[in-house]
Amino acid sequence: MSRKLFGTDGVRGTANSYPMTAEMALKLGAAAGEFFRRAGATAHRVVIGKDTRLSGYMLENALTAGLTSTGMNVLLLGPVPTPAVGFLTRSMRADLGVMISASHNPHHDNGIKFFGPDGFKLSDAAEVEIETMVEADPNLALPENIGRAKRIDDAVGRYQEFVKTTFPGGLRLDGLKVVIDCANGAAYKAAPEVLWELGAEVIPVGVSPNGKNINQRCGSTYTQTAAEAVVAHGAHVGISLDGDADRVMILDEMGRVADGDQIMALLAGRWADEGRLQGGTLVATVMSNLGLERFMTGRGLRLERTSVGDRYVVEAMRRGGFNLGGEQSGHIVMTDYATTGDGLIAGLQFLAEMARSGLPASRLCQQFETVPQMLKNVRYAPGLEPLKAEKVRAVIAAKEAEIKGKGRILIRKSGTEPLIRVMAECEDEAMLRDVVDEIVGAVQAAV
């Protein structure tokens, strides 16, 4: 059975429109509760976190109603980063974790992500089964077995204390001036406080959420704001998170951006030197730059590629016993520390290397020369299938033949938005622009 509700990162859509309605959240909560009770769990406990979107209140209440109706006890964490939900699901011995967030999307979108008792995101098979249960009448608990709901007031503090344990002992951030852009999102409290407690001089940006300004001209998908702050304050480095803080971009002292590929290269090289890189392998997606692959090969290391989506990166890491992976977009997964991408922990690892080496961010941000890469998105109306159009397929085939041996093309539907993503890499930048523009033009004509 194919998934209808779940995409590559949970259920996502426009708030108060299908499937992001209170009614659907109620059904999802009841289905998830029934799924985990049926799986033999004894504690019947679930933790729910959210980011700072206005619609989070609505979805949190609806999920709580659905979960308690099937006998699950709900622990409400309030606004916390997505990785905090993975961590607290395990540390609080819960059967299920839920994060209400649409990550880097604007405030009018929202989403629901599920974590298993091990703190990892649910498998495709589990999501299919929950979808099946959504379509059926829930098996409601008897009146005396209805669950309770309790708010956990110190959830952010618990996460902060854990995050600090991932920073190398004996190192501090004294003397470092750090811009931290929290995207008016879930890490607006945790991230600045952790950096300050580790000794940094902190310049906070995007720490005034109002329910509607999450990711608005700030955060990892709009690094200009952090870059301007770095230059204006003479900061040594900038850390730019997304709305749920599972992504990160690093900015050097001149405001230049290092994406997930450069951060992964830095960590992979360092960990390999220390004998910490399991299997000598870094796991990344098909979107990662060819330059990263050349960097790994040049070090005698290996890059394993997966489909787009941090869940697929994590699955490959667990399958192969690897401990470092991620995405060009800034998801950095370090299973020695966390079960999912954690932008704050990744940022701390970068700062630790600055403190350890004494090198400026600009030296650490450029681990390899990138192969010219271009990515363009084409939005389409839900229900359309532009990639099946005959003219689109013909243009793609022609351009693939043209670029063969000189570069590569990757075209895919986004798993989180109604977008067709057209990406190409090629040393010949004129050919690169022509290939991408021709394909984008054909897709636009089709939609």
ROSEBA-942858 format. One record per residue (C-alpha): y, x, z; chain. Coordinates in steps of 0.02 Angstrom, whole numbers, plus 50000, padded with zeros to 5 digits. Last residue first. Layout:
N
@v = Y | u = X | w = Z | chain = A
...
***
This chain:
447
@v = 51153 | u = 50092 | w = 49239 | chain = A
@v = 51078 | u = 50163 | w = 49080 | chain = A
@v = 51241 | u = 50239 | w = 49019 | chain = A
@v = 51261 | u = 50325 | w = 49187 | chain = A
@v = 51085 | u = 50397 | w = 49172 | chain = A
@v = 51121 | u = 50466 | w = 48998 | chain = A
@v = 51286 | u = 50541 | w = 49054 | chain = A
@v = 51204 | u = 50621 | w = 49205 | chain = A
@v = 51073 | u = 50699 | w = 49092 | chain = A
@v = 51203 | u = 50770 | w = 48972 | chain = A
@v = 51315 | u = 50830 | w = 49114 | chain = A
@v = 51173 | u = 50920 | w = 49203 | chain = A
@v = 51111 | u = 51012 | w = 49048 | chain = A
@v = 51284 | u = 51056 | w = 48984 | chain = A
@v = 51343 | u = 51122 | w = 49152 | chain = A
@v = 51190 | u = 51233 | w = 49171 | chain = A
@v = 51201 | u = 51295 | w = 48992 | chain = A
@v = 51378 | u = 51353 | w = 49025 | chain = A
@v = 51323 | u = 51430 | w = 49190 | chain = A
@v = 51187 | u = 51537 | w = 49112 | chain = A
@v = 51090 | u = 51597 | w = 49266 | chain = A
@v = 51015 | u = 51423 | w = 49279 | chain = A
@v = 50980 | u = 51295 | w = 49415 | chain = A
@v = 50980 | u = 51107 | w = 49391 | chain = A
@v = 51002 | u = 50953 | w = 49500 | chain = A
@v = 51019 | u = 50769 | w = 49454 | chain = A
@v = 51010 | u = 50651 | w = 49603 | chain = A
@v = 50992 | u = 50466 | w = 49561 | chain = A
@v = 51071 | u = 50366 | w = 49701 | chain = A
@v = 51034 | u = 50202 | w = 49788 | chain = A
@v = 51037 | u = 50286 | w = 49961 | chain = A
@v = 50908 | u = 50353 | w = 50086 | chain = A
@v = 50758 | u = 50407 | w = 49981 | chain = A
@v = 50868 | u = 50472 | w = 49842 | chain = A
@v = 50790 | u = 50452 | w = 49670 | chain = A
@v = 50743 | u = 50615 | w = 49587 | chain = A
@v = 50788 | u = 50738 | w = 49450 | chain = A
@v = 50750 | u = 50924 | w = 49466 | chain = A
@v = 50787 | u = 51043 | w = 49322 | chain = A
@v = 50740 | u = 51227 | w = 49310 | chain = A
@v = 50804 | u = 51391 | w = 49243 | chain = A
@v = 50794 | u = 51511 | w = 49097 | chain = A
@v = 50610 | u = 51498 | w = 49049 | chain = A
@v = 50629 | u = 51316 | w = 49000 | chain = A
@v = 50812 | u = 51266 | w = 48991 | chain = A
@v = 50808 | u = 51189 | w = 48817 | chain = A
@v = 50637 | u = 51107 | w = 48837 | chain = A
@v = 50692 | u = 51027 | w = 49000 | chain = A
@v = 50851 | u = 50970 | w = 48913 | chain = A
@v = 50755 | u = 50881 | w = 48776 | chain = A
@v = 50635 | u = 50797 | w = 48897 | chain = A
@v = 50779 | u = 50737 | w = 49006 | chain = A
@v = 50871 | u = 50666 | w = 48855 | chain = A
@v = 50715 | u = 50573 | w = 48797 | chain = A
@v = 50679 | u = 50503 | w = 48970 | chain = A
@v = 50856 | u = 50437 | w = 48983 | chain = A
@v = 50845 | u = 50357 | w = 48811 | chain = A
@v = 50681 | u = 50271 | w = 48855 | chain = A
@v = 50743 | u = 50199 | w = 49019 | chain = A
@v = 50619 | u = 50233 | w = 49160 | chain = A
@v = 50741 | u = 50345 | w = 49254 | chain = A
@v = 50866 | u = 50202 | w = 49261 | chain = A
@v = 50752 | u = 50090 | w = 49367 | chain = A
@v = 50868 | u = 49950 | w = 49427 | chain = A
@v = 50825 | u = 49847 | w = 49580 | chain = A
@v = 50966 | u = 49913 | w = 49687 | chain = A
@v = 51123 | u = 49943 | w = 49582 | chain = A
@v = 51149 | u = 50125 | w = 49533 | chain = A
@v = 51245 | u = 50274 | w = 49599 | chain = A
@v = 51236 | u = 50435 | w = 49498 | chain = A
@v = 51235 | u = 50598 | w = 49595 | chain = A
@v = 51273 | u = 50773 | w = 49532 | chain = A
@v = 51198 | u = 50939 | w = 49585 | chain = A
@v = 51234 | u = 51108 | w = 49506 | chain = A
@v = 51154 | u = 51275 | w = 49546 | chain = A
@v = 51205 | u = 51451 | w = 49497 | chain = A
@v = 51072 | u = 51569 | w = 49571 | chain = A
@v = 51128 | u = 51618 | w = 49744 | chain = A
@v = 51147 | u = 51799 | w = 49797 | chain = A
@v = 51061 | u = 51828 | w = 49964 | chain = A
@v = 51093 | u = 51841 | w = 50152 | chain = A
@v = 51275 | u = 51791 | w = 50143 | chain = A
@v = 51316 | u = 51704 | w = 50307 | chain = A
@v = 51276 | u = 51854 | w = 50418 | chain = A
@v = 51409 | u = 51968 | w = 50349 | chain = A
@v = 51542 | u = 51831 | w = 50346 | chain = A
@v = 51497 | u = 51783 | w = 50524 | chain = A
@v = 51555 | u = 51951 | w = 50587 | chain = A
@v = 51426 | u = 52078 | w = 50650 | chain = A
@v = 51409 | u = 52121 | w = 50834 | chain = A
@v = 51221 | u = 52118 | w = 50809 | chain = A
@v = 51165 | u = 52025 | w = 50965 | chain = A
@v = 51316 | u = 51912 | w = 50986 | chain = A
@v = 51321 | u = 51867 | w = 50801 | chain = A
@v = 51132 | u = 51841 | w = 50801 | chain = A
@v = 51146 | u = 51729 | w = 50953 | chain = A
@v = 51283 | u = 51631 | w = 50865 | chain = A
@v = 51163 | u = 51595 | w = 50720 | chain = A
@v = 51026 | u = 51541 | w = 50841 | chain = A
@v = 51154 | u = 51431 | w = 50930 | chain = A
@v = 51197 | u = 51344 | w = 50767 | chain = A
@v = 51012 | u = 51309 | w = 50735 | chain = A
@v = 50999 | u = 51236 | w = 50911 | chain = A
@v = 51150 | u = 51125 | w = 50878 | chain = A
@v = 51090 | u = 51067 | w = 50707 | chain = A
@v = 50918 | u = 51016 | w = 50766 | chain = A
@v = 50794 | u = 50969 | w = 50630 | chain = A
@v = 50637 | u = 50892 | w = 50703 | chain = A
@v = 50502 | u = 50930 | w = 50830 | chain = A
@v = 50603 | u = 51059 | w = 50926 | chain = A
@v = 50597 | u = 51233 | w = 51002 | chain = A
@v = 50453 | u = 51337 | w = 50933 | chain = A
@v = 50448 | u = 51203 | w = 50798 | chain = A
@v = 50608 | u = 51270 | w = 50721 | chain = A
@v = 50667 | u = 51146 | w = 50590 | chain = A
@v = 50834 | u = 51178 | w = 50507 | chain = A
@v = 50905 | u = 51025 | w = 50419 | chain = A
@v = 51061 | u = 51094 | w = 50336 | chain = A
@v = 51068 | u = 51016 | w = 50163 | chain = A
@v = 50971 | u = 51165 | w = 50093 | chain = A
@v = 50823 | u = 51100 | w = 50188 | chain = A
@v = 50712 | u = 51161 | w = 50327 | chain = A
@v = 50571 | u = 51271 | w = 50387 | chain = A
@v = 50517 | u = 51388 | w = 50526 | chain = A
@v = 50363 | u = 51381 | w = 50638 | chain = A
@v = 50215 | u = 51384 | w = 50518 | chain = A
@v = 50040 | u = 51325 | w = 50569 | chain = A
@v = 49997 | u = 51274 | w = 50391 | chain = A
@v = 49974 | u = 51088 | w = 50420 | chain = A
@v = 50110 | u = 51081 | w = 50551 | chain = A
@v = 50235 | u = 51167 | w = 50438 | chain = A
@v = 50186 | u = 51062 | w = 50288 | chain = A
@v = 50211 | u = 50901 | w = 50389 | chain = A
@v = 50377 | u = 50966 | w = 50454 | chain = A
@v = 50442 | u = 51000 | w = 50279 | chain = A
@v = 50382 | u = 50829 | w = 50224 | chain = A
@v = 50477 | u = 50747 | w = 50367 | chain = A
@v = 50631 | u = 50850 | w = 50322 | chain = A
@v = 50643 | u = 50760 | w = 50156 | chain = A
@v = 50633 | u = 50823 | w = 49977 | chain = A
@v = 50456 | u = 50864 | w = 49920 | chain = A
@v = 50386 | u = 51030 | w = 49979 | chain = A
@v = 50407 | u = 51215 | w = 49939 | chain = A
@v = 50319 | u = 51362 | w = 50024 | chain = A
@v = 50421 | u = 51523 | w = 50027 | chain = A
@v = 50324 | u = 51682 | w = 50065 | chain = A
@v = 50369 | u = 51850 | w = 50140 | chain = A
@v = 50361 | u = 52028 | w = 50071 | chain = A
@v = 50547 | u = 52047 | w = 50101 | chain = A
@v = 50586 | u = 52039 | w = 49916 | chain = A
@v = 50480 | u = 51882 | w = 49902 | chain = A
@v = 50584 | u = 51797 | w = 50037 | chain = A
@v = 50748 | u = 51844 | w = 49955 | chain = A
@v = 50686 | u = 51790 | w = 49783 | chain = A
@v = 50638 | u = 51620 | w = 49852 | chain = A
@v = 50808 | u = 51603 | w = 49934 | chain = A
@v = 50892 | u = 51648 | w = 49769 | chain = A
@v = 50796 | u = 51508 | w = 49683 | chain = A
@v = 50900 | u = 51388 | w = 49786 | chain = A
@v = 50818 | u = 51257 | w = 49895 | chain = A
@v = 50802 | u = 51084 | w = 49816 | chain = A
@v = 50613 | u = 51093 | w = 49796 | chain = A
@v = 50601 | u = 51090 | w = 49984 | chain = A
@v = 50583 | u = 51228 | w = 50113 | chain = A
@v = 50444 | u = 51305 | w = 50218 | chain = A
@v = 50464 | u = 51487 | w = 50270 | chain = A
@v = 50307 | u = 51593 | w = 50280 | chain = A
@v = 50255 | u = 51759 | w = 50356 | chain = A
@v = 50109 | u = 51661 | w = 50430 | chain = A
@v = 50211 | u = 51626 | w = 50586 | chain = A
@v = 50380 | u = 51712 | w = 50586 | chain = A
@v = 50390 | u = 51789 | w = 50760 | chain = A
@v = 50347 | u = 51971 | w = 50722 | chain = A
@v = 50523 | u = 52024 | w = 50775 | chain = A
@v = 50570 | u = 52084 | w = 50601 | chain = A
@v = 50495 | u = 51924 | w = 50529 | chain = A
@v = 50599 | u = 51821 | w = 50650 | chain = A
@v = 50758 | u = 51908 | w = 50594 | chain = A
@v = 50720 | u = 51888 | w = 50408 | chain = A
@v = 50668 | u = 51706 | w = 50427 | chain = A
@v = 50821 | u = 51667 | w = 50534 | chain = A
@v = 50945 | u = 51741 | w = 50411 | chain = A
@v = 50857 | u = 51664 | w = 50260 | chain = A
@v = 50852 | u = 51494 | w = 50346 | chain = A
@v = 51040 | u = 51502 | w = 50377 | chain = A
@v = 51073 | u = 51550 | w = 50195 | chain = A
@v = 50966 | u = 51406 | w = 50131 | chain = A
@v = 51040 | u = 51282 | w = 50254 | chain = A
@v = 51216 | u = 51307 | w = 50187 | chain = A
@v = 51341 | u = 51446 | w = 50225 | chain = A
@v = 51519 | u = 51387 | w = 50198 | chain = A
@v = 51676 | u = 51492 | w = 50183 | chain = A
@v = 51811 | u = 51460 | w = 50313 | chain = A
@v = 51874 | u = 51641 | w = 50320 | chain = A
@v = 51793 | u = 51675 | w = 50489 | chain = A
@v = 51626 | u = 51609 | w = 50423 | chain = A
@v = 51576 | u = 51427 | w = 50415 | chain = A
@v = 51401 | u = 51368 | w = 50462 | chain = A
@v = 51328 | u = 51202 | w = 50404 | chain = A
@v = 51216 | u = 51099 | w = 50516 | chain = A
@v = 51100 | u = 50950 | w = 50508 | chain = A
@v = 51006 | u = 50855 | w = 50646 | chain = A
@v = 51170 | u = 50814 | w = 50733 | chain = A
@v = 51163 | u = 50624 | w = 50712 | chain = A
@v = 51330 | u = 50612 | w = 50622 | chain = A
@v = 51322 | u = 50782 | w = 50538 | chain = A
@v = 51358 | u = 50950 | w = 50618 | chain = A
@v = 51484 | u = 51084 | w = 50569 | chain = A
@v = 51482 | u = 51250 | w = 50662 | chain = A
@v = 51630 | u = 51365 | w = 50633 | chain = A
@v = 51646 | u = 51552 | w = 50661 | chain = A
@v = 51762 | u = 51688 | w = 50727 | chain = A
@v = 51908 | u = 51571 | w = 50749 | chain = A
@v = 52084 | u = 51617 | w = 50695 | chain = A
@v = 52145 | u = 51446 | w = 50751 | chain = A
@v = 52213 | u = 51390 | w = 50581 | chain = A
@v = 52074 | u = 51475 | w = 50482 | chain = A
@v = 51932 | u = 51398 | w = 50583 | chain = A
@v = 52019 | u = 51229 | w = 50592 | chain = A
@v = 52041 | u = 51224 | w = 50402 | chain = A
@v = 51857 | u = 51264 | w = 50378 | chain = A
@v = 51807 | u = 51128 | w = 50503 | chain = A
@v = 51904 | u = 50997 | w = 50406 | chain = A
@v = 51847 | u = 51061 | w = 50236 | chain = A
@v = 51664 | u = 51048 | w = 50287 | chain = A
@v = 51643 | u = 50870 | w = 50227 | chain = A
@v = 51454 | u = 50841 | w = 50217 | chain = A
@v = 51423 | u = 50942 | w = 50376 | chain = A
@v = 51551 | u = 50847 | w = 50478 | chain = A
@v = 51725 | u = 50781 | w = 50443 | chain = A
@v = 51821 | u = 50674 | w = 50320 | chain = A
@v = 51737 | u = 50519 | w = 50394 | chain = A
@v = 51564 | u = 50570 | w = 50454 | chain = A
@v = 51580 | u = 50443 | w = 50598 | chain = A
@v = 51751 | u = 50360 | w = 50591 | chain = A
@v = 51700 | u = 50178 | w = 50616 | chain = A
@v = 51631 | u = 50163 | w = 50792 | chain = A
@v = 51783 | u = 50244 | w = 50873 | chain = A
@v = 51719 | u = 50422 | w = 50890 | chain = A
@v = 51841 | u = 50553 | w = 50954 | chain = A
@v = 51747 | u = 50720 | w = 50947 | chain = A
@v = 51773 | u = 50764 | w = 50765 | chain = A
@v = 51839 | u = 50939 | w = 50799 | chain = A
@v = 51817 | u = 51042 | w = 50958 | chain = A
@v = 51889 | u = 51218 | w = 50974 | chain = A
@v = 51778 | u = 51306 | w = 51100 | chain = A
@v = 51804 | u = 51477 | w = 51178 | chain = A
@v = 51623 | u = 51524 | w = 51202 | chain = A
@v = 51540 | u = 51566 | w = 51367 | chain = A
@v = 51369 | u = 51482 | w = 51362 | chain = A
@v = 51437 | u = 51334 | w = 51462 | chain = A
@v = 51574 | u = 51312 | w = 51332 | chain = A
@v = 51449 | u = 51306 | w = 51189 | chain = A
@v = 51341 | u = 51179 | w = 51280 | chain = A
@v = 51492 | u = 51071 | w = 51323 | chain = A
@v = 51558 | u = 51068 | w = 51145 | chain = A
@v = 51387 | u = 51014 | w = 51076 | chain = A
@v = 51338 | u = 50882 | w = 51204 | chain = A
@v = 51489 | u = 50767 | w = 51205 | chain = A
@v = 51523 | u = 50737 | w = 51020 | chain = A
@v = 51340 | u = 50763 | w = 50977 | chain = A
@v = 51306 | u = 50584 | w = 50918 | chain = A
@v = 51448 | u = 50570 | w = 50795 | chain = A
@v = 51634 | u = 50595 | w = 50771 | chain = A
@v = 51576 | u = 50724 | w = 50641 | chain = A
@v = 51537 | u = 50847 | w = 50783 | chain = A
@v = 51640 | u = 50991 | w = 50713 | chain = A
@v = 51626 | u = 51143 | w = 50826 | chain = A
@v = 51753 | u = 51284 | w = 50800 | chain = A
@v = 51699 | u = 51439 | w = 50895 | chain = A
@v = 51804 | u = 51580 | w = 50969 | chain = A
@v = 51684 | u = 51715 | w = 51027 | chain = A
@v = 51740 | u = 51828 | w = 51171 | chain = A
@v = 51601 | u = 51774 | w = 51288 | chain = A
@v = 51457 | u = 51695 | w = 51192 | chain = A
@v = 51321 | u = 51756 | w = 51309 | chain = A
@v = 51157 | u = 51849 | w = 51290 | chain = A
@v = 51040 | u = 51901 | w = 51430 | chain = A
@v = 50919 | u = 51759 | w = 51396 | chain = A
@v = 50911 | u = 51707 | w = 51214 | chain = A
@v = 50974 | u = 51529 | w = 51180 | chain = A
@v = 50832 | u = 51403 | w = 51173 | chain = A
@v = 50850 | u = 51365 | w = 51360 | chain = A
@v = 51027 | u = 51303 | w = 51326 | chain = A
@v = 50959 | u = 51162 | w = 51219 | chain = A
@v = 50850 | u = 51098 | w = 51362 | chain = A
@v = 50997 | u = 51087 | w = 51481 | chain = A
@v = 51099 | u = 50995 | w = 51350 | chain = A
@v = 50959 | u = 50871 | w = 51318 | chain = A
@v = 50945 | u = 50825 | w = 51501 | chain = A
@v = 51133 | u = 50808 | w = 51512 | chain = A
@v = 51139 | u = 50690 | w = 51364 | chain = A
@v = 51004 | u = 50579 | w = 51441 | chain = A
@v = 51091 | u = 50573 | w = 51612 | chain = A
@v = 51130 | u = 50387 | w = 51619 | chain = A
@v = 50960 | u = 50320 | w = 51568 | chain = A
@v = 50984 | u = 50133 | w = 51541 | chain = A
@v = 50838 | u = 50021 | w = 51588 | chain = A
@v = 50749 | u = 49882 | w = 51493 | chain = A
@v = 50598 | u = 49786 | w = 51556 | chain = A
@v = 50444 | u = 49727 | w = 51464 | chain = A
@v = 50368 | u = 49552 | w = 51459 | chain = A
@v = 50199 | u = 49551 | w = 51547 | chain = A
@v = 50226 | u = 49401 | w = 51664 | chain = A
@v = 50280 | u = 49293 | w = 51518 | chain = A
@v = 50125 | u = 49339 | w = 51415 | chain = A
@v = 50159 | u = 49468 | w = 51281 | chain = A
@v = 50189 | u = 49419 | w = 51101 | chain = A
@v = 50069 | u = 49460 | w = 50960 | chain = A
@v = 50196 | u = 49463 | w = 50820 | chain = A
@v = 50182 | u = 49344 | w = 50672 | chain = A
@v = 50143 | u = 49443 | w = 50515 | chain = A
@v = 50262 | u = 49527 | w = 50391 | chain = A
@v = 50321 | u = 49654 | w = 50520 | chain = A
@v = 50138 | u = 49698 | w = 50552 | chain = A
@v = 50114 | u = 49758 | w = 50374 | chain = A
@v = 50271 | u = 49863 | w = 50388 | chain = A
@v = 50204 | u = 49941 | w = 50548 | chain = A
@v = 50045 | u = 49989 | w = 50455 | chain = A
@v = 50142 | u = 50068 | w = 50313 | chain = A
@v = 50246 | u = 50166 | w = 50439 | chain = A
@v = 50088 | u = 50232 | w = 50522 | chain = A
@v = 50018 | u = 50289 | w = 50355 | chain = A
@v = 50180 | u = 50375 | w = 50305 | chain = A
@v = 50172 | u = 50476 | w = 50467 | chain = A
@v = 50287 | u = 50445 | w = 50614 | chain = A
@v = 50421 | u = 50572 | w = 50657 | chain = A
@v = 50369 | u = 50704 | w = 50784 | chain = A
@v = 50404 | u = 50690 | w = 50971 | chain = A
@v = 50219 | u = 50697 | w = 51020 | chain = A
@v = 50227 | u = 50515 | w = 51078 | chain = A
@v = 50273 | u = 50462 | w = 50900 | chain = A
@v = 50450 | u = 50454 | w = 50832 | chain = A
@v = 50528 | u = 50309 | w = 50737 | chain = A
@v = 50689 | u = 50308 | w = 50636 | chain = A
@v = 50804 | u = 50158 | w = 50616 | chain = A
@v = 50954 | u = 50159 | w = 50500 | chain = A
@v = 51138 | u = 50120 | w = 50481 | chain = A
@v = 51267 | u = 50107 | w = 50344 | chain = A
@v = 51446 | u = 50045 | w = 50367 | chain = A
@v = 51489 | u = 50204 | w = 50463 | chain = A
@v = 51469 | u = 50323 | w = 50317 | chain = A
@v = 51304 | u = 50417 | w = 50285 | chain = A
@v = 51267 | u = 50587 | w = 50363 | chain = A
@v = 51131 | u = 50522 | w = 50483 | chain = A
@v = 51106 | u = 50335 | w = 50459 | chain = A
@v = 51068 | u = 50314 | w = 50643 | chain = A
@v = 50970 | u = 50214 | w = 50770 | chain = A
@v = 50839 | u = 50332 | w = 50841 | chain = A
@v = 50677 | u = 50263 | w = 50911 | chain = A
@v = 50547 | u = 50353 | w = 51017 | chain = A
@v = 50373 | u = 50289 | w = 51055 | chain = A
@v = 50234 | u = 50309 | w = 51182 | chain = A
@v = 50350 | u = 50387 | w = 51310 | chain = A
@v = 50303 | u = 50531 | w = 51424 | chain = A
@v = 50486 | u = 50561 | w = 51474 | chain = A
@v = 50478 | u = 50742 | w = 51412 | chain = A
@v = 50395 | u = 50693 | w = 51249 | chain = A
@v = 50508 | u = 50551 | w = 51196 | chain = A
@v = 50653 | u = 50650 | w = 51271 | chain = A
@v = 50632 | u = 50794 | w = 51146 | chain = A
@v = 50613 | u = 50685 | w = 50991 | chain = A
@v = 50759 | u = 50576 | w = 51048 | chain = A
@v = 50865 | u = 50731 | w = 51081 | chain = A
@v = 50828 | u = 50788 | w = 50903 | chain = A
@v = 50918 | u = 50632 | w = 50840 | chain = A
@v = 51076 | u = 50674 | w = 50937 | chain = A
@v = 51124 | u = 50560 | w = 51083 | chain = A
@v = 51231 | u = 50403 | w = 51100 | chain = A
@v = 51148 | u = 50288 | w = 51228 | chain = A
@v = 50980 | u = 50337 | w = 51303 | chain = A
@v = 50907 | u = 50163 | w = 51331 | chain = A
@v = 50734 | u = 50166 | w = 51410 | chain = A
@v = 50631 | u = 50016 | w = 51354 | chain = A
@v = 50472 | u = 49951 | w = 51435 | chain = A
@v = 50355 | u = 49881 | w = 51302 | chain = A
@v = 50269 | u = 49713 | w = 51333 | chain = A
@v = 50275 | u = 49638 | w = 51158 | chain = A
@v = 50437 | u = 49542 | w = 51191 | chain = A
@v = 50509 | u = 49701 | w = 51268 | chain = A
@v = 50501 | u = 49788 | w = 51099 | chain = A
@v = 50579 | u = 49646 | w = 50999 | chain = A
@v = 50720 | u = 49618 | w = 51124 | chain = A
@v = 50757 | u = 49804 | w = 51136 | chain = A
@v = 50761 | u = 49819 | w = 50947 | chain = A
@v = 50887 | u = 49676 | w = 50938 | chain = A
@v = 50998 | u = 49751 | w = 51074 | chain = A
@v = 50998 | u = 49924 | w = 50994 | chain = A
@v = 51030 | u = 49850 | w = 50821 | chain = A
@v = 51186 | u = 49757 | w = 50877 | chain = A
@v = 51257 | u = 49901 | w = 50979 | chain = A
@v = 51221 | u = 50026 | w = 50841 | chain = A
@v = 51326 | u = 49923 | w = 50719 | chain = A
@v = 51483 | u = 50007 | w = 50784 | chain = A
@v = 51416 | u = 50178 | w = 50736 | chain = A
@v = 51415 | u = 50313 | w = 50872 | chain = A
@v = 51237 | u = 50379 | w = 50859 | chain = A
@v = 51087 | u = 50296 | w = 50938 | chain = A
@v = 50944 | u = 50329 | w = 51058 | chain = A
@v = 50798 | u = 50219 | w = 51109 | chain = A
@v = 50655 | u = 50275 | w = 51222 | chain = A
@v = 50491 | u = 50179 | w = 51226 | chain = A
@v = 50364 | u = 50152 | w = 51366 | chain = A
@v = 50199 | u = 50058 | w = 51361 | chain = A
@v = 50122 | u = 50177 | w = 51490 | chain = A
@v = 49942 | u = 50144 | w = 51437 | chain = A
@v = 49941 | u = 50180 | w = 51252 | chain = A
@v = 49782 | u = 50120 | w = 51166 | chain = A
@v = 49842 | u = 50113 | w = 50986 | chain = A
@v = 49857 | u = 49924 | w = 51004 | chain = A
@v = 50004 | u = 49949 | w = 51123 | chain = A
@v = 50080 | u = 50068 | w = 50996 | chain = A
@v = 50068 | u = 49949 | w = 50849 | chain = A
@v = 50122 | u = 49797 | w = 50952 | chain = A
@v = 50281 | u = 49884 | w = 51005 | chain = A
@v = 50315 | u = 49944 | w = 50829 | chain = A
@v = 50292 | u = 49768 | w = 50762 | chain = A
@v = 50402 | u = 49690 | w = 50896 | chain = A
@v = 50539 | u = 49818 | w = 50869 | chain = A
@v = 50529 | u = 49801 | w = 50681 | chain = A
@v = 50542 | u = 49612 | w = 50695 | chain = A
@v = 50695 | u = 49621 | w = 50808 | chain = A
@v = 50773 | u = 49753 | w = 50695 | chain = A
@v = 50742 | u = 49636 | w = 50547 | chain = A
@v = 50831 | u = 49492 | w = 50633 | chain = A
@v = 50975 | u = 49603 | w = 50690 | chain = A
@v = 51002 | u = 49652 | w = 50509 | chain = A
@v = 50984 | u = 49822 | w = 50425 | chain = A
@v = 50856 | u = 49766 | w = 50295 | chain = A
@v = 50946 | u = 49668 | w = 50228 | chain = A
@v = 51132 | u = 49663 | w = 50262 | chain = A
@v = 51216 | u = 49669 | w = 50433 | chain = A
@v = 51234 | u = 49858 | w = 50421 | chain = A
@v = 51208 | u = 49929 | w = 50247 | chain = A
@v = 51038 | u = 50012 | w = 50228 | chain = A
@v = 50905 | u = 50121 | w = 50309 | chain = A
@v = 50727 | u = 50111 | w = 50372 | chain = A
@v = 50651 | u = 50278 | w = 50417 | chain = A
@v = 50689 | u = 50445 | w = 50335 | chain = A
@v = 50601 | u = 50458 | w = 50167 | chain = A
@v = 50612 | u = 50270 | w = 50143 | chain = A
@v = 50534 | u = 50133 | w = 50249 | chain = A
@v = 50554 | u = 49949 | w = 50208 | chain = A
@v = 50449 | u = 49932 | w = 50051 | chain = A
@v = 50313 | u = 50062 | w = 50081 | chain = A
@v = 50172 | u = 50068 | w = 49955 | chain = A
@v = 50000 | u = 50000 | w = 50000 | chain = A
***
